[in-house]
Amino acid sequence: MPARKRPHRAMLGPDSETAIDGGFSFPHSPLHARVEDDKAIREKLLQELDDEAPRGGAPADKLKGDYSNIALLLFLYILQGIPLGLAGSIPMMLSSRKVSYTEQAMFSFVYWPFSIKLLWAPIVDGAYFKRLGRRKSWLVPTQYLLGFFMIFFSKRVTALLGDDGNDSSIFLLTAFFFLLNFLAATQDIAVDGWALTMLARRNVGYASTCNSVGQTAGYVLGNILFLALESPDFCNSYLRSTPSPTGVITLSSFLMFWGIVFIVTTTIVWLVKSEKSISAEDDPEDGVAATYKLLWNVVRLPSVQSYVLTLLTCKIGFAAADAVTGLKLVEAGVPKEKLALLGVPVIPMQIILPFIISKYISGPRPLNFWLKAIPFRYVG
């Protein structure tokens, strides 16, 4: 199951149990459920965490043994953010090429894989090769495919954008980036699951922080940094003494570089980083079909349906403004690289805020903080 980003003290390992409103138990997932007294479960889990905590040392000792794991998770999430950042930069490039909003609306489908990854998450979680490992069975091939597709399309993306004198091929661009984001979403499922067994139980709460910080950093690299270095005006103004009609990089060279990075680093992770062995308790025989059945039972829970309805409607008030404002500014003549640089001051906040608010979203009601903050988003 993909929903694995939980607060620090409430994080559960692959063999732990938590109560939800229903008697469902999930094979191939770190979330297991049964009817049991909430208070008793909470006290049991807190006692387990306290038993695992180092004694007699500084607070920083809690991370002892997990520094390299946290660094690896950060890097994997950074890689995951690269396709997302690139997908976000394409509409800016298309606007400067006078592509219609109708065609750009079709391109917005590239973000769907991250919204619907729940549909294939049980397969990623339950089908694997024991010799390779549950998570690496998916992480390694998806990252290899990401690398190979980036290298392959780096030689064709110029024509797809219409820079060779022909019209832009929005359909092929959409198909390409949809595929990249599908693979990145699959990688996200695998990394989320691996984080729960890679980190010590007392440190599993840092997995969500790694996701937030790493994916943000990857998005910045694929969006803001790329748009700045791709812009001739920005490079001639700040990076060059002799003007040139092109930027320091192109979309083609950027895809080629990161395609090579994906392939090289995936090979290193495959050969160097090992997974923990899978116990019989964490490897039930029910299989993927039973997981889908249990998933359906969970979706039918009233609390889950209310949560889904909230997520589907919470952005209606500002979604159009968020999507169109930047494109309208580019259409009005604002350079896309300067528009991208407007987001730079927000980046430190996006990286620091997860650390600051983590104490407020821990506990049995993690959404209370969001419910109190979202009205200000509508007012803004």
N, C-alpha and C positions, 0 to 999 in steps of 0.2 A: 504494500500500500504506500502511496507516495506521501501521505501526510505525516511526516516524521519530525518536523521542526517544532519542538516543544521547549518550554522554559526549563531553566537549569535544574532546579530541585525536583521538578516533576518529570524529568526525562526518564524514559524506561528503556532498559536493555532488551535484547531479543528474547530473553527468557523471563521477563517480568510480566506482570499482569496489572491491568487497571480496569476500573468499573465504568461502564457506560450504561445508558438506559436500555438494556437488553442483554440476553444471555448468549452472546455470540463470541466464538473463539476463532481467531484468524490464523490459519496456517500460513507459512511463508511470509510472515509479517511480524514486525516488532510489536504490533499492537494486538494484545490478546484481551478478551473481555469476559467477564463473568459477573453474576449477581453476587455482590458481597458488600459488606458495610464499608462505605467510603472512608470513614474515619480510621477504621482498622487498617485498610489498605495503605492510606497515606502514612500512618505511623510506622507501618512495616517497611515501606520504601525509604522513609527518612532514616530509619534505624540502619538499613542496609547501606545507605550513602554515608552515614556517620562511621560505620564500621570500616568502610573502604578508605576514609579520609586519612592522610598521613598524620601521625601524632608527633607533637613536640617540635614542629617546624614552622617556618613562616608561611603565610597564606599562599605565596607563590609556589610552595612545594606541591600544592594540589595538582599542578600541571606536570610534575616530574614524570618523565617517561612518555609524555604526549606532545612534547613540543614539535617533534618531527612529524607526527601525525596531523597536528593542526596545520603545520606548514603545507603538507601535502594536500589536505582538504582545501585550504585557501587557493592553492594553485589550480586544483581541478575545477573549483568554482569560477576562477578567473577564466579558464579556458571555455567554460560554459557560457560566460557572458560575452565572449567575442562575437559569436553569430548573432546574438541579440542586439549588440551594439551596431553591427554592420546593417542588420535589418532596419534599425532605427535611422540610419544615415541615408539609406536609399531614397526615401521620400523627398528628402532635401535635395538630393542630386536630380531626381526626376522633376521637381518643381522648377529648377533652374533650366531644365530642358523643355519646359512648357508642356509637360504631360498633364492631361486632364485629371480632375479630381475623381471622376468616375473610374479611370484606370488605376489611380492610386488607392481607391477604395478596395479594388480587387487585391492589390498588393497587401492590404492589411490582414488578409487571411494567413499570412506567414506566422502570425503570433498564436494561431489556434493550437498548435501542438502542446504548448505549455498549459493551456486551459483545459484540454481534454485528455491529458496523459493518464488520468485515472483509468481510462478505458483499457490500456495495455499494461498498467503497472503490475497487476497480479501475474502476468506472464513473465515480466522482468524479474519479479520477486520469487517466482516459483519454479521456473525452468532454467536449468544451468548445468554445467559440467562440473562434477565434484572435483575432478583433477585440477581444473583451472581455478575454481572458486566461484561462489554464488555471485559476487559482485563483479569480479573481473571477467566472468563469462559474458557480461554485457558491456562493461566499461571498455575493455580492450577493443572489441570489434567496432563499437560505435565511434570511438575516438579515431581509430584507423580510417573508418569510412569518412568521417568529418575531414580528416587530413587529405585523403585522396580526392574527395569531391572538391575541396578548396583548390587544390593544385590543378585538377582537370578544368574547372570553370574559370580559373585565373587566365587561361588562354582564350576564353570565349566571352568574358564579361564585357569587354570593350564593345563588341558588336551588339550584345544584348542591350546595352545602354544607349545605343544609337550613335556612338562616337565615330563610327566608320562611315558616316554619311547617310545611313539608312535610319528608319524609324526604330524607336525603342521597342523591344519585345517584352511587354509587361507580363504576358502569360508565362514565358520561360523564366523570367526573373522571379516571378512569384513561385513557380514550381521549384526553382533552385533553392531559394531561401526557406521555403516551406520544408524542404528536405533537410536543410541544415538545422532548422529549429526542431524538427522531429527527432533528429539524432541527438541534439543537445538536450531535449526533454527526456529522452531515454537515458542519456548519461546522467541527468539529474536524479532520476529514480534510483539508478545504481549507486551513485555517490551518497545520496541521502541514506540509503540502507547500509552502505559500508561504514558510514560515520558512526552508526550505533554500535558496531562491533569493533571498529578501529580504536575508538577512544575508550578510556576507562569510564565506568559507569558514572563516577562522580563528575566527569568532565563532558558528558554527552551534551549538556546544555550549550557548549561552545560550538556545536555543529551548526546551529541556526545562525550564530554570529559569523562563522566562516562562510556560510551561504550568502548572507546579506552583504558582507564586506567584499568577498571574492567576486560575486556576480556584479556588484556595483563597479568594482575596479575593472572587470572585463568589459562591461558596457562602456565605460569611459574610454578604454583603449580602442574599442571598435567603433565608437561614435565620435566623441569630442576630439580625441587625439587624431583619429583618421581624417576627419573633416578639416582640421586645422592643417595637417601636413599635406593633404591633397590639394589645398587651395593655393594657386599661384600668388594671389594677392597677399595672403598671410605669410607665405614663405619669402616672398620678395621684400616684405616690410620688416620682418623680424629675424629671418634666418640667413639671408643671402646679401652679399655686397653687389653681386651682378644679377640683374633681373633675368628671369626665365619664364617662358610661357606655360610651364607646367609646375606642379607642386613637387615636393621632395619625394613623395610616393604617389602611386596610382592605386585604384581599387584592384587592378590586376596584380601588382607587386605585393600589395598588402595580403591578398588571399594566398599568394604563393608562399610568403614568409610564414604565415600562421599555419598553413597546411604542413609545412616542414616541421614546425614546432610541435604540432599535434602528433605527427608520426614519431618523431624522435623521443618526445617525453612519454608517449604511450608505451614505446618499447622499453624504456627505462623502468616505468612502473610495473610492467608485466614481468620483467626479469628480476627486479630488485625487491619490490614490495610484496610480501606474502599476506594471505588472509588467515584469520583464525579458523581452526577446524570447526566444522558444523556438527553440533551434538545431535543425538537422536531426538531429543526433546524439541529442538528447534527445526527439525527436518521431518515433519509428519508426512504420512502417506496419502493424505486426502487429495493433494494435487491442486492444479490450477482451477479445474472446474469447480471444486468445492469452495475455493477462494472467491470466485465470481458469485457463487450462490450466497455466500456470507456477505459479500459486498452489497448485493442487492437487498439483503435483509437490513443492512445498516442504512442504506439510502432511504428505506421506507420509514425509518425512525422519525417521529415528529420533530425532534430537536435538530436532526441533520437536515431535514427539509427546510426548516426555518433558516438554518445557517446558509444553505444553498440559495434560498430566495434573497437573503440579505446580500450575498456576494454578487448575485446577478443584477441587483438593482441599485447598489450603493453608489455607483459611479455615473448614473444616468444624468445627474445634475450638472456634471462638468466634463463628461467624456468628449462631447463635441468640441468644446473650447480647447481642451488639451490637444486634440488631434489636429485641429485646423489652424490654430493660431500661428504656429511656426511656419506652416505652408503659406499662409496669407502674407506673412512678413517677407518670406523669400520671394513671393510673387510681386511684392511691392518694391523689391530692390535691395532688401537687407541681405548682405553676403551670408551664405549659409554657415561659413566658418565662424563668423562673429556671433551669429545666433547660437551656435553650439557652445561658444566660449561663455555665454551668459549662464550656462549651467555649472561652470567651474566653481563659483563660490558655494554652491549647494553640496558639492561632493564631500567636503570634510564633514558636513552635518550628516550625510547619508552613511558615512563610515562610523562616526562617533556615536550617533544616536542609538544604534542597537545596543551598545555597551551601557549607555545611560539608562535606557528604559527597561533593560532586562529585569531589573528588580521589581518593576511595576507590573510586568506581564507574567510573573511567576505565580504559582498558586492555582486554586481551582477555578478562578474567573479571569483568564488571561485577556478576554475581549473587552473587559470593562474600560480599559485605557483607550482602546480604539473607539468605543461607543461614545465616550466623552469628547474625543478629539474630532470626530468626523463632522459634527455641526459647524465647526470653525472652517472646515474645508469647503463646505457649501457657501458659507458667508463670503469666504475669500474669492 
